[in-house]
Amino acid sequence: MLRSSSPAQVVLATVGVALALLLAALDQTIVGVAMPRIVAQLHGLNLYAWVTTAYLITSTALVPVAGKLGDMFGRKPFLLVGMIGFIAASALCGTSQNMFELVLFRGLQGVFGGVLFASTFAVLADVFPPAQRARMSGLFGAVFGLSSVVGPTLGGFLTDGPGWRWVFYVNIPLGIAAALLVATQLPFVRSSARLRDIDWVGTGLLFAGLTPLLIALSMTRDHAWLSTPVMGLLVVAAVALVAFYFIERRVEHPVVPFDLFKRNVFAVPAVIAFFSGIGMFGPVIFVPLLYQGVLGISATNTGQLLTPMMLAVVVTATATGALIGRIPAYRFLATLALVVMIVGLVLLARVGPTSSPLEVTLDIIIIGAGLGVTFPLTLIVIQAGLPHQLIGVGTSQLTFWRSLGGTLGTAVLGSILTNRLPLPFSRLGLAGTLHDLFLVAAAVAAVSVVASVFLREVPLAREAEAKTVPVEVEAAA
């Protein structure tokens, strides 16, 4: 904890960091609503999916690197660079004259979004001791969930009002406010790291592996898994990532310290994040298809019916952060929450053409409630159990594995939908395919339940100084 900070400074700095998180998270949900209008004006329907994919690829690939550099050089500079770059990239997206430009600028926006995702949660370890950190992790998880609720509504309002370009321009005032608060209120933790300590080779190999991997997974929407483009990219990714592993075992300051995976307090939460990420993205991506294709509900009402799931995430994430320090044997809470999530997925698999929208809504609330508990809990365990000099890389790795699980889950479940959907298309046939899809998601997510049983409990009330490294704290500007 930064003891030189006043209570007011801590509050303002926390608000600034929360706004930075909202800035990055909101952009993942607000743009989708505007895409039909964007395509109508800029044309380039063949690049439709890549507006989202470009952001996903660059933001996911940047998270591990930004987390490590934040540990080395302090998180305040990276937060500021992330916010300023995100604002600039948002302005460029808003000025796009064709779809190619928009895809290019969205990729640039994802670079800075990845920096923000890697830094925001890690800052909690700099500002709060473990007991308070638990409550703040819940609140930050709620901010992340809130973006899923607010994003589609705000995106629709801006698209129908001032125009789709304001979906990107709205980031500018929000980002400026966040940057000013962070610049003036967040203290800077100075380290002794130098530029020559950066693992440049490892960083390059990580990008060279993750980029083709994520592109290949994204391409499975319209390419077979065994097609030449997909397999070629997967082979390139495998070669680069294998080389990355051997390089990282030898360098002094690896981007990904693989010894982390020997620590229970990191390995188990990472496994939980990866496999629960598959279970999370299944409902988010495919429940709208269930509402519209099986139950015959309009697209407008579908967005509203998804809101209860995100609200369940917000409520349970906030409650978990506030109460976890008072719950004896809290590690079993993860197991219970994941079981609840899987129950929701199994119930969702039973939905058919004769089901009511209320039934689906209750099922996704159950899923959201389980997920909301796992978000802050896994983060709390990692930040309370790792040494301070590893908190940034550990936190960013948690985000990375959850994102990778979601990407892989979307690809695999999308392939199931494409290959098993009977033709000609019918509501009954779609219901049967989605039944299989949600059961597969539940079976994969069950791995996270098994992993959670081995989670080692870390005392949350112990003093942070017991595991911090000496740092020099400069007062905020």
The 8 nearest C-alpha neighbors of each residue, nearest first, counted from 0:
[[1, 126, 127, 125, 128, 2, 463, 124],
 [2, 0, 126, 3, 4, 125, 472, 127],
 [1, 3, 4, 0, 5, 126, 472, 127],
 [4, 2, 1, 5, 474, 472, 186, 473],
 [3, 5, 2, 1, 8, 9, 6, 186],
 [4, 6, 8, 7, 9, 3, 2, 10],
 [7, 5, 9, 8, 10, 4, 11, 2],
 [8, 6, 10, 9, 5, 11, 4, 12],
 [7, 9, 5, 11, 6, 10, 184, 12],
 [8, 10, 6, 12, 7, 11, 13, 5],
 [11, 9, 13, 7, 8, 12, 14, 6],
 [12, 10, 14, 8, 13, 9, 7, 15],
 [11, 13, 185, 184, 15, 9, 14, 10],
 [12, 14, 16, 10, 15, 11, 9, 17],
 [15, 13, 17, 11, 12, 16, 18, 10],
 [16, 14, 177, 180, 12, 18, 181, 13],
 [15, 17, 19, 13, 18, 14, 119, 12],
 [18, 16, 14, 20, 19, 15, 13, 21],
 [19, 17, 21, 15, 16, 20, 177, 22],
 [18, 20, 16, 22, 17, 21, 177, 15],
 [21, 19, 17, 22, 23, 18, 24, 119],
 [20, 22, 18, 24, 19, 23, 25, 17],
 [21, 23, 19, 20, 25, 24, 18, 170],
 [24, 22, 112, 20, 21, 26, 25, 19],
 [25, 23, 21, 26, 27, 22, 143, 146],
 [26, 24, 146, 27, 22, 21, 150, 28],
 [25, 27, 29, 24, 28, 23, 30, 22],
 [26, 28, 25, 24, 29, 30, 23, 31],
 [29, 27, 150, 26, 25, 30, 147, 151],
 [28, 30, 150, 154, 151, 26, 31, 25],
 [31, 29, 33, 32, 28, 26, 154, 166],
 [32, 30, 34, 33, 29, 28, 151, 27],
 [33, 31, 30, 34, 154, 155, 151, 29],
 [32, 34, 30, 31, 36, 35, 158, 163],
 [33, 35, 37, 31, 36, 32, 38, 30],
 [36, 34, 38, 37, 33, 39, 32, 31],
 [37, 35, 39, 34, 38, 33, 40, 163],
 [38, 36, 34, 40, 39, 35, 41, 33],
 [39, 37, 42, 41, 35, 40, 36, 44],
 [38, 40, 36, 37, 42, 41, 35, 34],
 [41, 39, 37, 38, 42, 36, 97, 35],
 [40, 42, 97, 38, 98, 37, 39, 43],
 [43, 41, 38, 39, 40, 44, 98, 97],
 [44, 42, 45, 46, 98, 38, 41, 47],
 [43, 45, 47, 46, 42, 38, 98, 48],
 [44, 46, 43, 47, 48, 49, 42, 98],
 [47, 45, 49, 44, 43, 48, 98, 50],
 [48, 46, 44, 49, 45, 50, 43, 38],
 [49, 47, 50, 46, 51, 52, 45, 44],
 [50, 48, 52, 51, 46, 53, 47, 102],
 [51, 49, 102, 48, 52, 53, 47, 105],
 [50, 52, 49, 54, 53, 48, 55, 105],
 [51, 53, 49, 55, 54, 50, 56, 48],
 [54, 52, 106, 56, 49, 55, 51, 50],
 [53, 55, 109, 106, 105, 52, 51, 57],
 [54, 56, 52, 58, 53, 57, 59, 51],
 [57, 55, 53, 59, 54, 58, 213, 52],
 [56, 58, 109, 110, 60, 59, 54, 55],
 [57, 59, 113, 109, 110, 61, 55, 60],
 [60, 58, 56, 61, 62, 57, 55, 113],
 [59, 61, 57, 58, 62, 209, 56, 206],
 [62, 60, 113, 58, 64, 59, 63, 65],
 [61, 63, 113, 117, 65, 59, 64, 60],
 [64, 62, 66, 395, 65, 396, 61, 67],
 [63, 65, 67, 66, 61, 62, 254, 68],
 [66, 64, 68, 62, 114, 67, 63, 117],
 [67, 65, 392, 391, 117, 395, 69, 63],
 [66, 68, 392, 70, 64, 69, 65, 254],
 [69, 67, 71, 65, 70, 66, 72, 64],
 [68, 70, 74, 73, 66, 71, 67, 72],
 [71, 69, 67, 391, 68, 73, 388, 72],
 [72, 70, 68, 69, 192, 73, 67, 190],
 [71, 73, 69, 190, 70, 68, 192, 189],
 [74, 72, 69, 188, 70, 75, 189, 71],
 [73, 75, 69, 77, 76, 118, 78, 122],
 [74, 76, 78, 77, 73, 187, 79, 185],
 [77, 75, 79, 78, 74, 80, 73, 72],
 [78, 76, 80, 74, 79, 75, 81, 69],
 [77, 79, 81, 75, 76, 80, 115, 82],
 [80, 78, 82, 76, 81, 77, 83, 178],
 [79, 81, 77, 83, 78, 82, 84, 76],
 [80, 82, 111, 78, 84, 79, 114, 115],
 [81, 83, 85, 79, 84, 80, 174, 86],
 [82, 84, 86, 80, 85, 81, 79, 87],
 [85, 83, 87, 81, 86, 82, 111, 80],
 [84, 86, 82, 88, 111, 83, 87, 108],
 [85, 87, 89, 83, 171, 84, 88, 174],
 [88, 86, 84, 90, 89, 85, 83, 91],
 [87, 89, 91, 108, 85, 90, 86, 84],
 [90, 88, 92, 167, 86, 91, 87, 85],
 [89, 91, 93, 87, 88, 92, 168, 86],
 [90, 92, 88, 94, 93, 89, 104, 87],
 [93, 91, 89, 95, 90, 94, 104, 101],
 [92, 94, 164, 90, 91, 167, 95, 168],
 [93, 95, 91, 92, 96, 90, 164, 101],
 [96, 94, 92, 101, 100, 93, 97, 91],
 [97, 95, 94, 41, 100, 98, 101, 99],
 [96, 98, 41, 100, 99, 95, 101, 42],
 [99, 97, 101, 100, 43, 41, 102, 46],
 [98, 100, 102, 101, 97, 103, 46, 43],
 [101, 99, 103, 98, 102, 97, 95, 104],
 [100, 102, 98, 104, 95, 103, 99, 92],
 [103, 101, 50, 105, 99, 100, 104, 98],
 [104, 102, 100, 106, 101, 105, 99, 107],
 [105, 103, 107, 101, 106, 92, 102, 108],
 [106, 104, 108, 102, 54, 107, 103, 101],
 [105, 107, 53, 54, 109, 103, 104, 108],
 [108, 106, 104, 110, 109, 105, 88, 103],
 [107, 109, 105, 88, 106, 110, 85, 111],
 [108, 110, 54, 58, 112, 106, 57, 107],
 [111, 109, 58, 57, 107, 113, 108, 112],
 [110, 112, 81, 114, 113, 85, 109, 108],
 [111, 113, 109, 115, 23, 114, 110, 58],
 [112, 114, 58, 62, 61, 116, 111, 110],
 [115, 113, 111, 117, 65, 112, 81, 116],
 [114, 116, 112, 118, 113, 117, 81, 119],
 [117, 115, 113, 114, 118, 119, 112, 20],
 [118, 116, 395, 66, 62, 114, 115, 65],
 [119, 117, 115, 121, 116, 120, 74, 122],
 [118, 120, 122, 121, 116, 115, 16, 20],
 [119, 121, 122, 123, 118, 394, 117, 116],
 [122, 120, 391, 118, 123, 119, 124, 394],
 [123, 121, 125, 124, 119, 120, 118, 126],
 [124, 122, 126, 121, 125, 120, 127, 132],
 [123, 125, 122, 126, 127, 121, 382, 128],
 [126, 124, 122, 0, 123, 127, 1, 121],
 [125, 127, 0, 123, 1, 124, 122, 128],
 [126, 128, 0, 132, 124, 123, 131, 125],
 [127, 129, 0, 463, 131, 130, 132, 462],
 [128, 130, 132, 459, 131, 383, 460, 133],
 [129, 131, 460, 459, 132, 133, 128, 324],
 [132, 130, 133, 134, 129, 128, 127, 135],
 [131, 133, 129, 135, 127, 130, 134, 128],
 [132, 134, 320, 136, 131, 135, 130, 379],
 [135, 133, 320, 321, 137, 131, 136, 132],
 [134, 136, 138, 132, 137, 133, 139, 131],
 [137, 135, 139, 133, 375, 138, 134, 320],
 [138, 136, 320, 317, 316, 140, 375, 134],
 [137, 139, 141, 135, 317, 140, 136, 142],
 [140, 138, 142, 136, 141, 137, 135, 143],
 [139, 141, 137, 143, 138, 142, 316, 136],
 [140, 142, 313, 138, 144, 139, 143, 316],
 [143, 141, 145, 139, 140, 144, 21, 138],
 [142, 144, 140, 141, 146, 145, 24, 139],
 [145, 143, 141, 313, 146, 147, 142, 309],
 [146, 144, 142, 148, 147, 143, 141, 149],
 [145, 147, 25, 149, 144, 148, 150, 143],
 [148, 146, 145, 144, 150, 149, 28, 309],
 [147, 149, 145, 146, 306, 150, 309, 151],
 [148, 150, 146, 152, 147, 151, 153, 145],
 [149, 151, 29, 28, 153, 146, 147, 152],
 [152, 150, 154, 29, 153, 149, 32, 28],
 [153, 151, 155, 154, 149, 150, 156, 148],
 [152, 154, 156, 150, 155, 151, 149, 157],
 [155, 153, 29, 151, 157, 152, 156, 32],
 [154, 156, 158, 152, 153, 157, 32, 159],
 [155, 157, 153, 159, 154, 158, 160, 152],
 [156, 158, 160, 154, 155, 159, 161, 162],
 [159, 157, 163, 162, 155, 160, 156, 33],
 [158, 160, 156, 157, 162, 155, 161, 163],
 [161, 159, 157, 162, 158, 156, 155, 163],
 [160, 162, 157, 158, 165, 159, 163, 164],
 [163, 161, 158, 160, 164, 157, 165, 159],
 [162, 164, 158, 165, 166, 33, 157, 37],
 [165, 163, 93, 166, 162, 167, 168, 94],
 [164, 166, 168, 167, 163, 169, 162, 157],
 [167, 165, 164, 163, 168, 169, 154, 157],
 [166, 168, 165, 89, 169, 93, 164, 170],
 [167, 169, 165, 170, 171, 166, 90, 93],
 [168, 170, 171, 167, 165, 166, 172, 173],
 [171, 169, 173, 168, 174, 167, 172, 86],
 [170, 172, 174, 86, 169, 173, 168, 175],
 [173, 171, 175, 174, 170, 176, 169, 168],
 [174, 172, 170, 176, 171, 175, 177, 169],
 [173, 175, 177, 171, 172, 176, 170, 178],
 [174, 176, 178, 172, 177, 173, 171, 179],
 [177, 175, 179, 173, 174, 178, 172, 180],
 [176, 178, 15, 174, 180, 175, 18, 179],
 [179, 177, 175, 181, 180, 176, 182, 174],
 [180, 178, 182, 176, 177, 181, 183, 175],
 [179, 181, 15, 177, 183, 178, 182, 184],
 [180, 182, 185, 178, 15, 184, 179, 12],
 [183, 181, 179, 180, 178, 184, 185, 476],
 [182, 184, 476, 180, 181, 475, 179, 185],
 [183, 185, 12, 181, 475, 8, 180, 182],
 [184, 186, 12, 181, 475, 183, 182, 187],
 [187, 185, 475, 474, 473, 184, 188, 472],
 [186, 188, 473, 75, 472, 189, 185, 73],
 [187, 189, 472, 73, 471, 470, 186, 190],
 [190, 188, 471, 73, 187, 470, 472, 72],
 [189, 191, 192, 72, 470, 71, 188, 73],
 [190, 192, 193, 189, 72, 71, 470, 471],
 [193, 191, 190, 71, 72, 196, 194, 195],
 [194, 192, 196, 195, 191, 197, 72, 71],
 [193, 195, 196, 197, 192, 72, 198, 71],
 [194, 196, 193, 197, 198, 192, 199, 252],
 [195, 197, 194, 193, 198, 252, 192, 251],
 [198, 196, 195, 194, 199, 252, 193, 68],
 [197, 199, 201, 200, 253, 202, 252, 196],
 [200, 198, 202, 201, 197, 203, 204, 195],
 [201, 199, 203, 202, 198, 204, 246, 243],
 [200, 202, 204, 198, 203, 199, 243, 205],
 [203, 201, 199, 205, 200, 204, 198, 206],
 [204, 202, 200, 206, 201, 205, 207, 199],
 [203, 205, 207, 201, 206, 243, 202, 239],
 [206, 204, 202, 208, 207, 203, 209, 201],
 [207, 205, 209, 203, 208, 204, 210, 60],
 [206, 208, 204, 205, 210, 209, 239, 203],
 [209, 207, 236, 239, 240, 205, 206, 210],
 [208, 210, 212, 206, 211, 207, 205, 213],
 [209, 211, 213, 212, 206, 208, 207, 214],
 [212, 210, 214, 232, 213, 236, 209, 215],
 [213, 211, 209, 215, 236, 210, 214, 233],
 [212, 214, 216, 210, 215, 211, 56, 209],
 [213, 215, 211, 217, 216, 212, 218, 210],
 [216, 214, 229, 218, 212, 217, 213, 232],
 [215, 217, 213, 218, 214, 219, 410, 212],
 [216, 218, 214, 215, 219, 213, 220, 410],
 [219, 217, 215, 220, 216, 222, 221, 214],
 [220, 218, 222, 221, 217, 216, 223, 410],
 [219, 221, 218, 222, 413, 217, 410, 414],
 [220, 222, 219, 218, 223, 217, 414, 417],
 [223, 221, 219, 218, 220, 224, 226, 229],
 [222, 224, 226, 225, 219, 221, 229, 414],
 [223, 225, 226, 219, 229, 222, 230, 414],
 [226, 224, 223, 230, 227, 229, 222, 228],
 [227, 225, 223, 229, 224, 228, 230, 222],
 [226, 228, 230, 229, 231, 225, 232, 224],
 [229, 227, 231, 230, 226, 232, 215, 222],
 [230, 228, 215, 232, 231, 226, 227, 224],
 [229, 231, 233, 227, 232, 228, 225, 226],
 [232, 230, 228, 234, 229, 233, 227, 235],
 [231, 233, 235, 211, 229, 234, 230, 215],
 [234, 232, 236, 230, 235, 231, 212, 237],
 [233, 235, 237, 231, 236, 232, 230, 238],
 [236, 234, 232, 238, 233, 237, 239, 231],
 [235, 237, 208, 233, 239, 234, 212, 238],
 [236, 238, 234, 240, 235, 239, 241, 233],
 [239, 237, 241, 235, 236, 240, 234, 242],
 [238, 240, 208, 242, 236, 237, 241, 204],
 [241, 239, 243, 208, 237, 242, 238, 236],
 [242, 240, 244, 238, 243, 239, 237, 245],
 [241, 243, 239, 240, 245, 244, 246, 238],
 [244, 242, 240, 246, 241, 204, 245, 201],
 [245, 243, 241, 247, 242, 246, 240, 248],
 [244, 246, 248, 242, 247, 243, 241, 249],
 [247, 245, 243, 248, 249, 244, 242, 201],
 [248, 246, 253, 244, 249, 245, 250, 243],
 [247, 249, 245, 246, 250, 244, 257, 253],
 [250, 248, 247, 246, 251, 245, 253, 252],
 [251, 249, 247, 252, 253, 248, 246, 198],
 [250, 252, 253, 249, 196, 198, 247, 248],
 [251, 253, 250, 198, 196, 254, 197, 256],
 [254, 252, 247, 255, 256, 250, 198, 251],
 [253, 255, 67, 64, 256, 198, 201, 202],
 [254, 256, 253, 257, 247, 63, 392, 67],
 [257, 255, 258, 253, 259, 254, 247, 248],
 [258, 256, 259, 260, 255, 248, 247, 261],
 [257, 259, 260, 261, 256, 262, 255, 248],
 [260, 258, 257, 261, 262, 256, 265, 266],
 [259, 261, 266, 258, 262, 257, 265, 263],
 [260, 262, 259, 258, 263, 266, 257, 265],
 [263, 261, 260, 259, 264, 265, 266, 258],
 [262, 264, 266, 265, 267, 455, 261, 454],
 [265, 263, 262, 381, 384, 266, 380, 267],
 [264, 266, 263, 262, 381, 268, 267, 269],
 [267, 265, 260, 269, 263, 268, 262, 264],
 [266, 268, 270, 269, 265, 263, 454, 450],
 [269, 267, 271, 377, 270, 265, 266, 272],
 [270, 268, 272, 266, 267, 271, 397, 265],
 [271, 269, 273, 267, 272, 268, 274, 266],
 [270, 272, 447, 268, 269, 273, 274, 275],
 [271, 273, 401, 269, 275, 270, 276, 274],
 [274, 272, 404, 401, 400, 276, 270, 271],
 [273, 275, 444, 276, 277, 271, 447, 272],
 [274, 276, 278, 444, 277, 272, 273, 271],
 [277, 275, 405, 404, 279, 401, 273, 274],
 [276, 278, 408, 405, 404, 275, 274, 279],
 [277, 279, 275, 440, 276, 281, 444, 280],
 [280, 278, 276, 277, 281, 275, 282, 283],
 [279, 281, 283, 405, 277, 282, 278, 284],
 [282, 280, 278, 284, 279, 283, 285, 277],
 [283, 281, 286, 285, 284, 280, 279, 278],
 [282, 284, 280, 281, 285, 286, 279, 287],
 [285, 283, 281, 282, 280, 286, 287, 409],
 [284, 286, 288, 282, 287, 281, 283, 289],
 [285, 287, 289, 282, 288, 283, 284, 290],
 [288, 286, 290, 289, 285, 301, 291, 284],
 [289, 287, 291, 285, 286, 292, 290, 293],
 [290, 288, 286, 293, 287, 292, 291, 285],
 [289, 291, 287, 294, 288, 296, 293, 292],
 [290, 292, 296, 295, 288, 289, 294, 293],
 [291, 293, 288, 289, 295, 290, 294, 426],
 [294, 292, 426, 289, 352, 295, 291, 290],
 [295, 293, 290, 352, 296, 291, 292, 289],
 [296, 294, 291, 292, 293, 290, 297, 352],
 [295, 297, 291, 290, 294, 298, 301, 300],
 [298, 296, 299, 300, 291, 301, 295, 290],
 [297, 299, 301, 300, 296, 291, 302, 287],
 [300, 298, 297, 301, 302, 303, 296, 304],
 [299, 301, 303, 302, 297, 298, 304, 296],
 [302, 300, 298, 304, 303, 299, 287, 297],
 [303, 301, 305, 300, 304, 299, 306, 298],
 [302, 304, 300, 306, 301, 305, 299, 307],
 [303, 305, 301, 306, 302, 300, 307, 360],
 [306, 304, 302, 303, 307, 308, 301, 309],
 [305, 307, 309, 303, 304, 308, 148, 310],
 [308, 306, 310, 309, 305, 364, 311, 304],
 [309, 307, 364, 367, 311, 363, 310, 306],
 [308, 310, 312, 311, 306, 307, 144, 148],
 [309, 311, 313, 307, 312, 308, 314, 306],
 [312, 310, 368, 367, 308, 314, 309, 313],
 [311, 313, 371, 367, 309, 310, 368, 315],
 [314, 312, 141, 310, 316, 144, 311, 315],
 [315, 313, 311, 317, 316, 312, 310, 318],
 [314, 316, 371, 318, 317, 312, 372, 313],
 [317, 315, 371, 137, 372, 319, 313, 318],
 [318, 316, 137, 138, 320, 314, 315, 319],
 [317, 319, 315, 321, 320, 316, 322, 314],
 [320, 318, 316, 322, 323, 321, 317, 372],
 [319, 321, 137, 134, 133, 317, 318, 322],
 [320, 322, 134, 318, 319, 323, 317, 133],
 [323, 321, 319, 325, 324, 320, 318, 326],
 [322, 324, 326, 325, 319, 320, 321, 329],
 [323, 325, 322, 326, 459, 130, 133, 321],
 [326, 324, 323, 322, 327, 329, 321, 328],
 [325, 327, 323, 329, 324, 328, 322, 332],
 [326, 328, 329, 325, 324, 323, 330, 331],
 [329, 327, 330, 331, 326, 456, 332, 325],
 [328, 330, 332, 331, 327, 326, 323, 456],
 [329, 331, 332, 328, 456, 333, 454, 455],
 [332, 330, 334, 333, 329, 328, 335, 452],
 [331, 333, 335, 329, 330, 334, 336, 328],
 [334, 332, 336, 331, 335, 330, 373, 337],
 [335, 333, 331, 337, 332, 451, 448, 336],
 [334, 336, 332, 338, 333, 337, 339, 331],
 [335, 337, 369, 339, 333, 338, 334, 332],
 [338, 336, 340, 334, 339, 335, 369, 448],
 [337, 339, 341, 335, 340, 336, 342, 334],
 [338, 340, 336, 342, 337, 369, 341, 335],
 [341, 339, 366, 369, 337, 343, 338, 342],
 [340, 342, 344, 338, 441, 343, 339, 345],
 [343, 341, 339, 345, 340, 344, 346, 338],
 [342, 344, 366, 362, 346, 340, 365, 341],
 [345, 343, 347, 341, 346, 342, 441, 437],
 [346, 344, 348, 342, 347, 343, 438, 341],
 [347, 345, 343, 348, 349, 344, 342, 362],
 [346, 348, 344, 345, 349, 350, 362, 343],
 [349, 347, 434, 345, 437, 346, 350, 438],
 [350, 348, 347, 346, 434, 351, 345, 430],
 [349, 351, 347, 348, 354, 359, 352, 430],
 [350, 352, 354, 353, 430, 349, 293, 427],
 [353, 351, 293, 294, 354, 427, 426, 430],
 [352, 354, 351, 355, 294, 350, 293, 356],
 [355, 353, 351, 352, 350, 358, 356, 294],
 [354, 356, 357, 358, 353, 359, 294, 352],
 [357, 355, 359, 358, 360, 354, 294, 290],
 [358, 356, 360, 355, 359, 361, 354, 362],
 [357, 359, 361, 355, 356, 360, 362, 354],
 [360, 358, 362, 356, 357, 361, 363, 347],
 [359, 361, 357, 363, 362, 358, 356, 364],
 [360, 362, 364, 358, 359, 363, 357, 365],
 [363, 361, 343, 359, 365, 360, 364, 347],
 [362, 364, 366, 308, 365, 360, 361, 367],
 [365, 363, 308, 367, 361, 366, 362, 311],
 [364, 366, 368, 343, 362, 363, 367, 340],
 [367, 365, 340, 363, 343, 369, 364, 368],
 [368, 366, 312, 308, 364, 311, 370, 369],
 [369, 367, 311, 365, 371, 312, 366, 370],
 [370, 368, 336, 340, 366, 339, 367, 371],
 [369, 371, 367, 373, 372, 368, 312, 366],
 [370, 372, 312, 316, 315, 368, 369, 373],
 [371, 373, 316, 370, 369, 315, 374, 319],
 [372, 374, 376, 370, 371, 375, 377, 333],
 [375, 373, 371, 376, 372, 377, 140, 370],
 [376, 374, 378, 137, 136, 377, 373, 379],
 [375, 377, 373, 379, 378, 374, 380, 372],
 [378, 376, 268, 380, 379, 375, 373, 374],
 [377, 379, 375, 381, 376, 380, 382, 374],
 [378, 380, 376, 382, 377, 381, 133, 383],
 [381, 379, 383, 377, 378, 382, 384, 264],
 [382, 380, 384, 378, 379, 265, 264, 383],
 [381, 383, 379, 384, 380, 385, 390, 378],
 [384, 382, 380, 381, 129, 379, 385, 459],
 [383, 385, 381, 382, 264, 380, 457, 386],
 [386, 384, 382, 381, 383, 390, 389, 387],
 [387, 385, 466, 388, 389, 467, 390, 384],
 [386, 388, 467, 390, 389, 466, 385, 468],
 [387, 389, 386, 390, 70, 468, 467, 391],
 [390, 388, 387, 386, 392, 391, 393, 385],
 [391, 389, 393, 387, 392, 382, 388, 394],
 [392, 390, 66, 121, 394, 70, 393, 389],
 [391, 393, 66, 67, 395, 394, 389, 390],
 [392, 394, 390, 396, 391, 395, 389, 397],
 [395, 393, 397, 391, 396, 392, 390, 121],
 [394, 396, 117, 398, 66, 392, 397, 63],
 [395, 397, 399, 393, 398, 394, 63, 392],
 [398, 396, 394, 395, 400, 269, 399, 401],
 [399, 397, 395, 401, 396, 400, 402, 394],
 [398, 400, 396, 402, 397, 401, 403, 395],
 [401, 399, 273, 403, 397, 402, 398, 404],
 [400, 402, 273, 272, 276, 404, 398, 399],
 [403, 401, 405, 399, 404, 400, 398, 406],
 [404, 402, 400, 406, 405, 401, 399, 407],
 [405, 403, 273, 276, 401, 277, 407, 402],
 [404, 406, 276, 277, 408, 402, 403, 280],
 [407, 405, 403, 409, 408, 404, 402, 410],
 [408, 406, 410, 404, 409, 405, 403, 411],
 [409, 407, 277, 405, 411, 410, 406, 404],
 [408, 410, 406, 412, 407, 411, 413, 405],
 [411, 409, 413, 407, 408, 412, 216, 219],
 [412, 410, 414, 408, 413, 409, 407, 415],
 [413, 411, 415, 409, 414, 410, 408, 436],
 [412, 414, 416, 410, 415, 411, 409, 417],
 [415, 413, 417, 411, 412, 416, 418, 410],
 [416, 414, 412, 418, 413, 417, 419, 411],
 [415, 417, 413, 414, 419, 420, 418, 412],
 [418, 416, 414, 415, 420, 419, 413, 220],
 [417, 419, 415, 416, 420, 414, 421, 413],
 [420, 418, 416, 415, 417, 421, 432, 414],
 [419, 421, 416, 432, 417, 418, 429, 428],
 [422, 420, 428, 419, 423, 424, 429, 425],
 [423, 421, 424, 420, 425, 428, 419, 429],
 [422, 424, 421, 425, 428, 420, 426, 429],
 [423, 425, 422, 421, 428, 426, 429, 420],
 [426, 424, 428, 427, 429, 423, 422, 421],
 [427, 425, 293, 429, 428, 292, 430, 352],
 [426, 428, 430, 425, 429, 431, 352, 293],
 [429, 427, 425, 431, 430, 426, 421, 432],
 [428, 430, 432, 426, 431, 427, 433, 425],
 [429, 431, 427, 433, 428, 432, 351, 293],
 [432, 430, 434, 428, 429, 433, 427, 435],
 [433, 431, 429, 435, 434, 430, 420, 419],
 [432, 434, 436, 430, 435, 431, 437, 429],
 [435, 433, 348, 431, 432, 436, 437, 430],
 [436, 434, 438, 432, 433, 437, 439, 431],
 [435, 437, 433, 439, 434, 438, 412, 432],
 [436, 438, 440, 348, 439, 434, 435, 344],
 [437, 439, 441, 435, 440, 436, 345, 442],
 [438, 440, 442, 436, 437, 441, 443, 435],
 [441, 439, 437, 443, 278, 438, 442, 444],
 [442, 440, 438, 444, 341, 439, 443, 344],
 [441, 443, 439, 445, 444, 440, 438, 446],
 [444, 442, 440, 445, 441, 446, 439, 274],
 [443, 445, 441, 274, 275, 446, 442, 447],
 [446, 444, 448, 442, 447, 443, 441, 449],
 [447, 445, 449, 444, 448, 443, 450, 274],
 [446, 448, 271, 450, 445, 449, 444, 274],
 [449, 447, 445, 451, 446, 450, 334, 337],
 [450, 448, 446, 447, 451, 452, 445, 453],
 [449, 451, 447, 448, 452, 453, 267, 446],
 [452, 450, 448, 454, 453, 334, 449, 447],
 [451, 453, 450, 449, 454, 334, 448, 331],
 [454, 452, 451, 450, 455, 267, 449, 263],
 [455, 453, 451, 452, 267, 330, 456, 263],
 [456, 454, 453, 264, 263, 457, 330, 267],
 [455, 457, 330, 454, 458, 328, 329, 380],
 [456, 458, 384, 459, 380, 455, 383, 264],
 [459, 457, 460, 461, 456, 383, 384, 324],
 [460, 458, 129, 130, 461, 457, 383, 324],
 [461, 459, 130, 458, 129, 462, 324, 128],
 [460, 462, 459, 458, 463, 129, 465, 130],
 [463, 461, 464, 465, 460, 128, 129, 466],
 [462, 464, 465, 128, 466, 467, 461, 129],
 [465, 463, 467, 466, 462, 0, 468, 461],
 [464, 466, 463, 462, 467, 461, 386, 468],
 [465, 467, 386, 464, 463, 387, 468, 385],
 [468, 466, 387, 464, 465, 386, 463, 469],
 [467, 469, 470, 387, 388, 466, 386, 464],
 [470, 468, 467, 471, 190, 464, 472, 388],
 [471, 469, 190, 189, 468, 472, 188, 467],
 [470, 472, 189, 188, 473, 469, 190, 187],
 [473, 471, 188, 187, 189, 470, 474, 186],
 [472, 474, 187, 186, 475, 471, 188, 189],
 [475, 473, 186, 476, 472, 187, 3, 4],
 [476, 474, 186, 184, 183, 185, 473, 187],
 [475, 183, 474, 182, 184, 186, 185, 473]]
